[in-house]
Amino acid sequence: MVTAAELLSVAAFAQGLAAQAIPSFGSERTGAPVVAFCRVAHRPIRSHDPITTPDAVIVQDPTMLQIPGILDGLRPGGLLLVNSARRPEDLGLTGTSARLVTVPASELSRSRLGRPVPNTVLLGALAGLTGIVSLSALQEAIRSRFSGDAGEHNAALAADGHRVAHETLAEGDSRAQAG
């Protein structure tokens, strides 16, 4: 997610927006939960502290939803984007006013990369659901970070996530649920 926050900030900056990516990790072991923040604004950003009231939260590992406080501060009506092939109502989240959307990012990644690396799929979905950055700006940021085939495959994964997001927005899609 640290790389995802950085890619989102690069895409936003390329579109003339102010942006900052803030990783938050300590001495955790490899594979331990990590938090990263990304701010995007139409004017200069003066704050450099962690975001306490996010507009969107992306959860790369759905088992993290069981950690107390993981959704604390998410704005009412905010977006909760979860990497899962399950339907939102099957995740057991109750009492949230967030708009919950699931995307099978690991499965999509596994189909293109041969391994579950969901971050670019989730970024594509975020772009499609919010319009915070364009798909083309996101893909350019991805290609500038990853060269050759890795860049092309990850740019295609962002497009996959963007497509799934648009399908989710279509009327009657069961991958989105209002809290």
N, CA and C atoms as a LAMMPS dump frame, in Angstrom:
ITEM: TIMESTEP
0
ITEM: NUMBER OF ATOMS
537
ITEM: BOX BOUNDS ff ff ff
-5.0000000000000000e+02 5.0000000000000000e+02
-5.0000000000000000e+02 5.0000000000000000e+02
-5.0000000000000000e+02 5.0000000000000000e+02
ITEM: ATOMS id mol type element x y z
1 1 1 N 0.821 -1.194 0
2 1 2 C 0 0 0
3 1 3 C 0.863 1.254 0
4 2 1 N 2.089 1.148 0.465
5 2 2 C 2.993 2.298 0.415
6 2 3 C 3.232 2.685 -1.046
7 3 1 N 3.476 1.704 -1.887
8 3 2 C 3.669 1.969 -3.319
9 3 3 C 2.386 2.513 -3.939
10 4 1 N 1.238 1.979 -3.537
11 4 2 C -0.04 2.448 -4.073
12 4 3 C -0.261 3.917 -3.729
13 5 1 N 0.028 4.321 -2.503
14 5 2 C -0.131 5.726 -2.11
15 5 3 C 0.799 6.613 -2.927
16 6 1 N 2.001 6.147 -3.139
17 6 2 C 2.956 6.914 -3.948
18 6 3 C 2.474 7.041 -5.393
19 7 1 N 1.994 5.951 -5.978
20 7 2 C 1.503 5.995 -7.355
21 7 3 C 0.31 6.935 -7.492
22 8 1 N -0.59 6.912 -6.525
23 8 2 C -1.747 7.803 -6.558
24 8 3 C -1.298 9.261 -6.48
25 9 1 N -0.327 9.543 -5.632
26 9 2 C 0.144 10.926 -5.516
27 9 3 C 0.848 11.381 -6.787
28 10 1 N 1.601 10.519 -7.43
29 10 2 C 2.281 10.863 -8.687
30 10 3 C 1.25 11.137 -9.78
31 11 1 N 0.221 10.304 -9.863
32 11 2 C -0.834 10.502 -10.869
33 11 3 C -1.559 11.822 -10.627
34 12 1 N -1.853 12.129 -9.375
35 12 2 C -2.536 13.387 -9.054
36 12 3 C -1.651 14.581 -9.4
37 13 1 N -0.4 14.508 -9.041
38 13 2 C 0.541 15.602 -9.338
39 13 3 C 0.641 15.826 -10.845
40 14 1 N 0.663 14.75 -11.614
41 14 2 C 0.748 14.857 -13.076
42 14 3 C -0.483 15.556 -13.654
43 15 1 N -1.588 15.54 -12.931
44 15 2 C -2.804 16.211 -13.372
45 15 3 C -2.913 17.633 -12.833
46 16 1 N -1.828 18.127 -12.234
47 16 2 C -1.812 19.494 -11.738
48 16 3 C -2.384 19.664 -10.346
49 17 1 N -2.591 18.58 -9.641
50 17 2 C -3.119 18.643 -8.279
51 17 3 C -1.968 18.606 -7.279
52 18 1 N -2.217 19.081 -6.088
53 18 2 C -1.262 18.921 -4.998
54 18 3 C -1.466 17.524 -4.432
55 19 1 N -0.388 16.875 -4.075
56 19 2 C -0.515 15.519 -3.56
57 19 3 C 0.661 15.179 -2.663
58 20 1 N 0.411 14.319 -1.711
59 20 2 C 1.482 13.804 -0.865
60 20 3 C 1.133 12.39 -0.432
61 21 1 N 2.149 11.553 -0.408
62 21 2 C 2.01 10.182 0.075
63 21 3 C 2.776 10.085 1.382
64 22 1 N 2.135 9.5 2.384
65 22 2 C 2.741 9.398 3.702
66 22 3 C 2.701 7.934 4.138
67 23 1 N 3.839 7.234 4.086
68 23 2 C 3.852 5.863 4.603
69 23 3 C 3.907 5.901 6.125
70 24 1 N 3.354 4.896 6.748
71 24 2 C 3.371 4.808 8.202
72 24 3 C 3.691 3.372 8.578
73 25 1 N 4.937 3.142 8.88
74 25 2 C 5.336 1.807 9.309
75 25 3 C 6.536 1.928 10.219
76 26 1 N 6.68 0.982 11.083
77 26 2 C 7.781 0.991 12.04
78 26 3 C 8.7 -0.183 11.786
79 27 1 N 8.985 -0.886 12.831
80 27 2 C 9.934 -1.997 12.732
81 27 3 C 9.235 -3.328 12.514
82 28 1 N 8.108 -3.278 11.824
83 28 2 C 7.344 -4.5 11.605
84 28 3 C 8.122 -5.501 10.75
85 29 1 N 7.749 -6.716 10.892
86 29 2 C 8.326 -7.771 10.07
87 29 3 C 7.71 -7.715 8.679
88 30 1 N 8.356 -8.334 7.717
89 30 2 C 7.81 -8.421 6.373
90 30 3 C 6.457 -9.106 6.426
91 31 1 N 5.481 -8.511 5.757
92 31 2 C 4.147 -9.066 5.734
93 31 3 C 3.242 -8.55 6.834
94 32 1 N 3.795 -7.755 7.754
95 32 2 C 2.967 -7.188 8.823
96 32 3 C 2.076 -6.085 8.246
97 33 1 N 0.961 -5.793 8.889
98 33 2 C 0.08 -4.728 8.396
99 33 3 C 0.808 -3.392 8.306
100 34 1 N 0.562 -2.684 7.232
101 34 2 C 1.178 -1.381 6.988
102 34 3 C 0.069 -0.413 6.602
103 35 1 N 0.207 0.824 7.021
104 35 2 C -0.751 1.865 6.686
105 35 3 C -0.035 2.925 5.863
106 36 1 N -0.695 3.414 4.833
107 36 2 C -0.158 4.52 4.037
108 36 3 C -1.301 5.483 3.76
109 37 1 N -0.972 6.758 3.748
110 37 2 C -1.955 7.802 3.513
111 37 3 C -1.61 8.533 2.223
112 38 1 N -2.612 9.065 1.569
113 38 2 C -2.386 9.9 0.393
114 38 3 C -3.379 11.051 0.452
115 39 1 N -2.845 12.252 0.339
116 39 2 C -3.685 13.451 0.282
117 39 3 C -3.637 13.984 -1.133
118 40 1 N -4.783 14.415 -1.639
119 40 2 C -4.877 15.043 -2.955
120 40 3 C -5.752 16.272 -2.781
121 41 1 N -5.297 17.402 -3.326
122 41 2 C -6.054 18.644 -3.182
123 41 3 C -5.837 19.539 -4.396
124 42 1 N -6.726 20.517 -4.522
125 42 2 C -6.621 21.49 -5.609
126 42 3 C -5.75 22.684 -5.217
127 43 1 N -5.291 22.721 -3.977
128 43 2 C -4.433 23.82 -3.515
129 43 3 C -3.276 23.205 -2.721
130 44 1 N -2.25 23.972 -2.422
131 44 2 C -1.107 23.423 -1.687
132 44 3 C -1.528 22.757 -0.372
133 45 1 N -0.854 21.694 -0.045
134 45 2 C -1.141 20.932 1.163
135 45 3 C -0.129 21.348 2.229
136 46 1 N -0.605 21.843 3.329
137 46 2 C 0.266 22.31 4.407
138 46 3 C 0.404 21.275 5.523
139 47 1 N -0.578 20.411 5.666
140 47 2 C -0.568 19.411 6.719
141 47 3 C 0.292 18.216 6.306
142 48 1 N 1.055 17.694 7.261
143 48 2 C 1.891 16.523 6.983
144 48 3 C 1.654 15.4 7.995
145 49 1 N 0.565 15.508 8.718
146 49 2 C 0.248 14.504 9.719
147 49 3 C -0.615 13.405 9.108
148 50 1 N -0.735 12.285 9.802
149 50 2 C -1.59 11.209 9.298
150 50 3 C -3.032 11.69 9.138
151 51 1 N -3.723 11.085 8.227
152 51 2 C -5.109 11.438 7.95
153 51 3 C -6 10.734 8.975
154 52 1 N -6.806 11.517 9.681
155 52 2 C -7.664 10.932 10.717
156 52 3 C -9.114 10.786 10.272
157 53 1 N -9.511 11.508 9.225
158 53 2 C -10.88 11.4 8.702
159 53 3 C -10.822 11.223 7.186
160 54 1 N -10.451 10.02 6.742
161 54 2 C -10.313 9.797 5.3
162 54 3 C -11.648 9.79 4.566
163 55 1 N -11.588 10.172 3.295
164 55 2 C -12.745 10.066 2.408
165 55 3 C -12.879 8.65 1.872
166 56 1 N -11.763 7.943 1.817
167 56 2 C -11.748 6.569 1.304
168 56 3 C -10.722 5.752 2.072
169 57 1 N -11.038 4.493 2.265
170 57 2 C -10.119 3.533 2.873
171 57 3 C -10.05 2.337 1.934
172 58 1 N -8.831 1.927 1.617
173 58 2 C -8.625 0.73 0.799
174 58 3 C -8.053 -0.352 1.698
175 59 1 N -8.674 -1.511 1.687
176 59 2 C -8.215 -2.639 2.495
177 59 3 C -7.762 -3.73 1.528
178 60 1 N -6.442 -3.958 1.525
179 60 2 C -5.858 -4.913 0.597
180 60 3 C -6.083 -6.357 1.042
181 61 1 N -6.183 -6.577 2.346
182 61 2 C -6.387 -7.914 2.896
183 61 3 C -7.669 -7.902 3.728
184 62 1 N -8.728 -8.568 3.257
185 62 2 C -10.009 -8.499 3.965
186 62 3 C -9.968 -9.021 5.394
187 63 1 N -8.967 -9.831 5.753
188 63 2 C -8.882 -10.283 7.147
189 63 3 C -8.574 -9.105 8.076
190 64 1 N -8.051 -8.021 7.543
191 64 2 C -7.75 -6.831 8.337
192 64 3 C -9.025 -6.136 8.819
193 65 1 N -10.144 -6.43 8.197
194 65 2 C -11.402 -5.812 8.609
195 65 3 C -11.784 -6.209 10.028
196 66 1 N -11.198 -7.277 10.551
197 66 2 C -11.502 -7.737 11.903
198 66 3 C -10.709 -6.995 12.968
199 67 1 N -9.741 -6.186 12.558
200 67 2 C -8.923 -5.44 13.517
201 67 3 C -9.741 -4.264 14.048
202 68 1 N -9.892 -4.179 15.354
203 68 2 C -10.662 -3.062 15.921
204 68 3 C -10.062 -1.709 15.502
205 69 1 N -10.945 -0.795 15.129
206 69 2 C -10.517 0.553 14.813
207 69 3 C -10.043 0.795 13.398
208 70 1 N -10.011 -0.243 12.565
209 70 2 C -9.461 -0.064 11.228
210 70 3 C -10.265 0.942 10.4
211 71 1 N -11.529 1.075 10.689
212 71 2 C -12.365 2.011 9.936
213 71 3 C -12.653 3.298 10.705
214 72 1 N -12.024 3.46 11.86
215 72 2 C -12.243 4.665 12.652
216 72 3 C -11.925 5.908 11.831
217 73 1 N -12.821 6.856 11.882
218 73 2 C -12.594 8.126 11.207
219 73 3 C -13.085 8.205 9.784
220 74 1 N -13.426 7.067 9.177
221 74 2 C -13.913 7.108 7.797
222 74 3 C -15.158 7.976 7.752
223 75 1 N -15.116 8.971 6.89
224 75 2 C -16.219 9.929 6.82
225 75 3 C -17.542 9.211 6.514
226 76 1 N -18.64 9.69 7.095
227 76 2 C -19.948 9.121 6.751
228 76 3 C -20.165 9.221 5.237
229 77 1 N -20.569 8.131 4.651
230 77 2 C -20.75 8.099 3.205
231 77 3 C -19.45 7.934 2.438
232 78 1 N -18.346 7.787 3.157
233 78 2 C -17.039 7.589 2.517
234 78 3 C -16.984 6.234 1.832
235 79 1 N -15.902 6.014 1.12
236 79 2 C -15.733 4.782 0.354
237 79 3 C -14.841 3.8 1.102
238 80 1 N -15.319 2.59 1.263
239 80 2 C -14.527 1.486 1.774
240 80 3 C -14.356 0.505 0.625
241 81 1 N -13.152 0.425 0.094
242 81 2 C -12.832 -0.434 -1.043
243 81 3 C -12.032 -1.621 -0.528
244 82 1 N -12.569 -2.813 -0.716
245 82 2 C -11.974 -4.024 -0.151
246 82 3 C -11.601 -5.003 -1.257
247 83 1 N -10.403 -5.525 -1.155
248 83 2 C -9.94 -6.581 -2.05
249 83 3 C -10.62 -7.88 -1.641
250 84 1 N -11.673 -8.23 -2.341
251 84 2 C -12.391 -9.462 -2.021
252 84 3 C -13.289 -9.846 -3.193
253 85 1 N -13.398 -11.138 -3.408
254 85 2 C -14.337 -11.646 -4.409
255 85 3 C -15.721 -11.827 -3.79
256 86 1 N -15.808 -11.654 -2.472
257 86 2 C -17.087 -11.806 -1.777
258 86 3 C -17.941 -10.562 -1.955
259 87 1 N -19.237 -10.727 -1.78
260 87 2 C -20.154 -9.597 -1.835
261 87 3 C -20.017 -8.79 -0.539
262 88 1 N -20.256 -7.489 -0.592
263 88 2 C -20.115 -6.664 0.618
264 88 3 C -20.904 -7.199 1.81
265 89 1 N -22.122 -7.646 1.573
266 89 2 C -22.944 -8.123 2.686
267 89 3 C -22.384 -9.397 3.314
268 90 1 N -21.492 -10.094 2.613
269 90 2 C -20.893 -11.315 3.144
270 90 3 C -19.638 -11.057 3.971
271 91 1 N -19.217 -9.796 4.073
272 91 2 C -18.002 -9.478 4.828
273 91 3 C -18.265 -9.249 6.309
274 92 1 N -19.531 -9.207 6.695
275 92 2 C -19.846 -9.089 8.108
276 92 3 C -19.676 -7.694 8.688
277 93 1 N -19.633 -6.694 7.847
278 93 2 C -19.51 -5.324 8.347
279 93 3 C -20.897 -4.77 8.635
280 94 1 N -21.084 -4.343 9.845
281 94 2 C -22.357 -3.727 10.215
282 94 3 C -22.051 -2.43 10.938
283 95 1 N -23.003 -1.553 10.921
284 95 2 C -22.856 -0.314 11.662
285 95 3 C -21.964 0.724 11.011
286 96 1 N -21.656 0.565 9.745
287 96 2 C -20.858 1.564 9.056
288 96 3 C -21.748 2.304 8.06
289 97 1 N -21.482 3.594 7.94
290 97 2 C -22.244 4.373 6.965
291 97 3 C -21.468 4.502 5.656
292 98 1 N -20.383 3.753 5.55
293 98 2 C -19.54 3.815 4.352
294 98 3 C -20.211 3.134 3.168
295 99 1 N -19.818 3.57 1.996
296 99 2 C -20.207 2.877 0.769
297 99 3 C -19.156 1.79 0.582
298 100 1 N -19.55 0.562 0.706
299 100 2 C -18.642 -0.584 0.655
300 100 3 C -18.636 -1.181 -0.743
301 101 1 N -17.452 -1.297 -1.321
302 101 2 C -17.292 -1.89 -2.648
303 101 3 C -16.201 -2.946 -2.561
304 102 1 N -16.476 -4.111 -3.121
305 102 2 C -15.467 -5.17 -3.185
306 102 3 C -15.015 -5.352 -4.634
307 103 1 N -13.731 -5.642 -4.766
308 103 2 C -13.126 -5.893 -6.073
309 103 3 C -12.222 -7.122 -5.917
310 104 1 N -12.336 -8.103 -6.794
311 104 2 C -11.495 -9.3 -6.689
312 104 3 C -10.081 -9.021 -7.22
313 105 1 N -9.385 -8.099 -6.553
314 105 2 C -8.09 -7.613 -7.041
315 105 3 C -7.013 -8.696 -7.059
316 106 1 N -6.98 -9.531 -6.037
317 106 2 C -5.959 -10.595 -6.023
318 106 3 C -6.157 -11.566 -7.176
319 107 1 N -7.408 -11.916 -7.448
320 107 2 C -7.686 -12.848 -8.544
321 107 3 C -7.319 -12.228 -9.894
322 108 1 N -7.667 -10.953 -10.074
323 108 2 C -7.308 -10.282 -11.331
324 108 3 C -5.792 -10.206 -11.493
325 109 1 N -5.109 -9.888 -10.417
326 109 2 C -3.651 -9.814 -10.457
327 109 3 C -3.032 -11.182 -10.746
328 110 1 N -3.562 -12.19 -10.102
329 110 2 C -3.033 -13.544 -10.317
330 110 3 C -3.18 -13.96 -11.778
331 111 1 N -4.252 -13.515 -12.427
332 111 2 C -4.477 -13.903 -13.82
333 111 3 C -3.466 -13.242 -14.76
334 112 1 N -3.002 -12.033 -14.427
335 112 2 C -2.04 -11.344 -15.303
336 112 3 C -0.588 -11.521 -14.882
337 113 1 N -0.352 -11.524 -13.563
338 113 2 C 1.02 -11.563 -13.061
339 113 3 C 1.437 -12.932 -12.542
340 114 1 N 0.465 -13.797 -12.325
341 114 2 C 0.779 -15.111 -11.77
342 114 3 C 0.921 -15.084 -10.263
343 115 1 N 0.651 -13.93 -9.649
344 115 2 C 0.714 -13.823 -8.194
345 115 3 C -0.229 -12.716 -7.724
346 116 1 N -0.67 -12.811 -6.479
347 116 2 C -1.653 -11.848 -5.98
348 116 3 C -1.011 -10.544 -5.488
349 117 1 N -0.918 -9.57 -6.367
350 117 2 C -0.395 -8.243 -6.028
351 117 3 C -1.497 -7.244 -6.397
352 118 1 N -2.417 -6.984 -5.469
353 118 2 C -3.647 -6.277 -5.807
354 118 3 C -3.578 -4.756 -5.879
355 119 1 N -2.451 -4.135 -5.56
356 119 2 C -2.459 -2.68 -5.398
357 119 3 C -2.849 -1.901 -6.648
358 120 1 N -2.368 -2.254 -7.817
359 120 2 C -2.714 -1.468 -9.006
360 120 3 C -4.172 -1.694 -9.432
361 121 1 N -4.696 -2.876 -9.174
362 121 2 C -6.123 -3.125 -9.448
363 121 3 C -6.965 -2.221 -8.544
364 122 1 N -6.621 -2.166 -7.277
365 122 2 C -7.37 -1.352 -6.325
366 122 3 C -7.267 0.133 -6.654
367 123 1 N -6.1 0.58 -7.109
368 123 2 C -5.961 1.984 -7.517
369 123 3 C -6.827 2.292 -8.733
370 124 1 N -6.878 1.387 -9.683
371 124 2 C -7.744 1.577 -10.845
372 124 3 C -9.202 1.654 -10.43
373 125 1 N -9.592 0.801 -9.475
374 125 2 C -10.963 0.828 -8.976
375 125 3 C -11.24 2.14 -8.246
376 126 1 N -10.289 2.595 -7.434
377 126 2 C -10.461 3.87 -6.73
378 126 3 C -10.653 5.013 -7.725
379 127 1 N -9.832 5.029 -8.763
380 127 2 C -9.96 6.072 -9.792
381 127 3 C -11.325 5.996 -10.467
382 128 1 N -11.785 4.8 -10.758
383 128 2 C -13.081 4.636 -11.42
384 128 3 C -14.261 4.998 -10.538
385 129 1 N -14.14 4.746 -9.235
386 129 2 C -15.234 5.018 -8.31
387 129 3 C -15.306 6.475 -7.874
388 130 1 N -14.148 7.146 -7.83
389 130 2 C -14.105 8.501 -7.276
390 130 3 C -13.768 9.58 -8.298
391 131 1 N -13.069 9.216 -9.366
392 131 2 C -12.6 10.223 -10.312
393 131 3 C -11.473 11.073 -9.765
394 132 1 N -10.85 10.64 -8.677
395 132 2 C -9.79 11.417 -8.047
396 132 3 C -8.614 11.651 -9
397 133 1 N -8.324 10.666 -9.827
398 133 2 C -7.343 10.797 -10.911
399 133 3 C -7.899 10.065 -12.117
400 134 1 N -7.391 10.408 -13.282
401 134 2 C -7.83 9.703 -14.486
402 134 3 C -7.093 8.373 -14.603
403 135 1 N -7.69 7.452 -15.313
404 135 2 C -7.04 6.169 -15.547
405 135 3 C -5.729 6.372 -16.293
406 136 1 N -5.709 7.255 -17.285
407 136 2 C -4.482 7.461 -18.053
408 136 3 C -3.356 8.034 -17.184
409 137 1 N -3.661 8.958 -16.28
410 137 2 C -2.627 9.494 -15.384
411 137 3 C -2.11 8.409 -14.455
412 138 1 N -3.009 7.57 -13.965
413 138 2 C -2.608 6.465 -13.1
414 138 3 C -1.719 5.48 -13.854
415 139 1 N -2.113 5.138 -15.06
416 139 2 C -1.315 4.201 -15.852
417 139 3 C 0.066 4.777 -16.163
418 140 1 N 0.144 6.067 -16.42
419 140 2 C 1.444 6.685 -16.691
420 140 3 C 2.325 6.642 -15.441
421 141 1 N 1.741 6.88 -14.285
422 141 2 C 2.499 6.785 -13.029
423 141 3 C 3.01 5.363 -12.826
424 142 1 N 2.182 4.387 -13.131
425 142 2 C 2.574 2.976 -12.995
426 142 3 C 3.725 2.659 -13.95
427 143 1 N 3.592 3.088 -15.189
428 143 2 C 4.65 2.8 -16.176
429 143 3 C 5.959 3.505 -15.83
430 144 1 N 5.87 4.659 -15.183
431 144 2 C 7.103 5.35 -14.808
432 144 3 C 7.772 4.672 -13.615
433 145 1 N 6.992 3.97 -12.807
434 145 2 C 7.541 3.275 -11.637
435 145 3 C 8.063 1.882 -11.987
436 146 1 N 7.336 1.187 -12.866
437 146 2 C 7.696 -0.178 -13.244
438 146 3 C 8 -0.203 -14.733
439 147 1 N 9.154 -0.675 -15.093
440 147 2 C 9.529 -0.668 -16.505
441 147 3 C 9.111 -1.959 -17.209
442 148 1 N 9.127 -1.901 -18.529
443 148 2 C 8.899 -3.08 -19.362
444 148 3 C 7.57 -3.762 -19.133
445 149 1 N 7.624 -5.096 -19.148
446 149 2 C 6.413 -5.901 -18.995
447 149 3 C 5.71 -5.651 -17.661
448 150 1 N 6.477 -5.453 -16.6
449 150 2 C 5.861 -5.207 -15.287
450 150 3 C 5 -3.953 -15.338
451 151 1 N 5.501 -2.909 -15.969
452 151 2 C 4.728 -1.674 -16.095
453 151 3 C 3.479 -1.876 -16.93
454 152 1 N 3.623 -2.581 -18.04
455 152 2 C 2.467 -2.803 -18.916
456 152 3 C 1.404 -3.681 -18.257
457 153 1 N 1.847 -4.746 -17.577
458 153 2 C 0.892 -5.632 -16.895
459 153 3 C 0.171 -4.888 -15.776
460 154 1 N 0.905 -4.084 -15.004
461 154 2 C 0.278 -3.348 -13.917
462 154 3 C -0.632 -2.246 -14.435
463 155 1 N -0.276 -1.606 -15.546
464 155 2 C -1.164 -0.608 -16.161
465 155 3 C -2.455 -1.289 -16.631
466 156 1 N -2.329 -2.499 -17.168
467 156 2 C -3.514 -3.252 -17.587
468 156 3 C -4.36 -3.646 -16.372
469 157 1 N -3.704 -3.965 -15.267
470 157 2 C -4.444 -4.296 -14.043
471 157 3 C -5.211 -3.086 -13.521
472 158 1 N -4.62 -1.906 -13.633
473 158 2 C -5.342 -0.691 -13.237
474 158 3 C -6.59 -0.53 -14.105
475 159 1 N -6.443 -0.803 -15.387
476 159 2 C -7.609 -0.728 -16.288
477 159 3 C -8.655 -1.772 -15.901
478 160 1 N -8.217 -2.957 -15.486
479 160 2 C -9.151 -3.984 -15.019
480 160 3 C -9.931 -3.483 -13.802
481 161 1 N -9.223 -2.897 -12.846
482 161 2 C -9.878 -2.362 -11.657
483 161 3 C -10.84 -1.242 -11.997
484 162 1 N -10.45 -0.388 -12.928
485 162 2 C -11.291 0.72 -13.377
486 162 3 C -12.571 0.176 -14.016
487 163 1 N -12.416 -0.859 -14.837
488 163 2 C -13.574 -1.486 -15.496
489 163 3 C -14.517 -2.102 -14.466
490 164 1 N -13.962 -2.819 -13.497
491 164 2 C -14.785 -3.432 -12.456
492 164 3 C -15.517 -2.35 -11.661
493 165 1 N -14.845 -1.249 -11.398
494 165 2 C -15.485 -0.144 -10.674
495 165 3 C -16.678 0.385 -11.458
496 166 1 N -16.514 0.551 -12.757
497 166 2 C -17.633 1.038 -13.57
498 166 3 C -18.765 0.019 -13.622
499 167 1 N -18.431 -1.252 -13.646
500 167 2 C -19.47 -2.283 -13.592
501 167 3 C -20.196 -2.236 -12.249
502 168 1 N -19.443 -1.97 -11.18
503 168 2 C -20.007 -1.884 -9.842
504 168 3 C -20.983 -0.722 -9.74
505 169 1 N -20.664 0.368 -10.414
506 169 2 C -21.532 1.541 -10.395
507 169 3 C -22.819 1.326 -11.172
508 170 1 N -22.797 0.331 -12.052
509 170 2 C -24.007 0.043 -12.833
510 170 3 C -25.118 -0.408 -11.882
511 171 1 N -26.295 -0.046 -12.234
512 171 2 C -27.451 -0.345 -11.396
513 171 3 C -27.581 -1.843 -11.128
514 172 1 N -27.799 -2.158 -9.854
515 172 2 C -28.082 -3.54 -9.484
516 172 3 C -26.87 -4.408 -9.25
517 173 1 N -25.659 -3.866 -9.357
518 173 2 C -24.474 -4.699 -9.129
519 173 3 C -24.354 -5.001 -7.642
520 174 1 N -24.139 -6.26 -7.298
521 174 2 C -24.128 -6.673 -5.899
522 174 3 C -22.782 -6.482 -5.223
523 175 1 N -21.779 -5.944 -5.926
524 175 2 C -20.486 -5.734 -5.269
525 175 3 C -20.432 -4.41 -4.53
526 176 1 N -21.457 -3.611 -4.607
527 176 2 C -21.502 -2.34 -3.881
528 176 3 C -22.701 -2.352 -2.952
529 177 1 N -22.483 -1.8 -1.782
530 177 2 C -23.547 -1.763 -0.803
531 177 3 C -23.399 -0.504 0.022
532 178 1 N -24.449 0.227 0.174
533 178 2 C -24.43 1.369 1.074
534 178 3 C -24.549 0.832 2.493
535 179 1 N -23.856 1.504 3.431
536 179 2 C -23.85 1.082 4.814
537 179 3 C -25.148 1.182 5.447
